[in-house]
Amino acid sequence: MKIKELEQKLIEINVPKDVYSILKGGHPNEQYCINRDGDNWEVYYSERGNKTGLKVFNDEDTACEYFYKKVAKYAKIN
C-alpha cells in the first residue's frame, strides 16, 4: 500500500483526521504519525513532543500497512 491508498482507506472507514498525521512531520500532540526520514519510514505516536512506540521501516508498503492497522481501530461506524 502506498501513502495515497492509505489516505483513501482511512477516509473510507471514517477515521477522524485528528487521530493521525501523514507526511506532515513535526510532533503533533496525541496523533499517530507516518513520516519519511531519508530512505526510511517512521511510524509513531506523537505525545507531548515525543515519539512513542517508534517503528522504522525500509519500505513504504510495510510502513503503510502497519500504520493502517494502528489507526483503523479508530474508525467511526455510521
C-alpha angles and dihedrals in degrees: 000000000000129000095263091052091046091053091049094049092051090052091048093054091043102241108174111250092228089068095066147031121206120198093332096117125205126077111292112189116263100347136125108243137199117189140162118242109185106297093345135079121223125206118185147136112255114215126165092340095311131113104230121192093007114193121184122205130186095214136050096227096058093043092051093048091050092046092049092053091050096048103034091078087073093061114135114226113218 
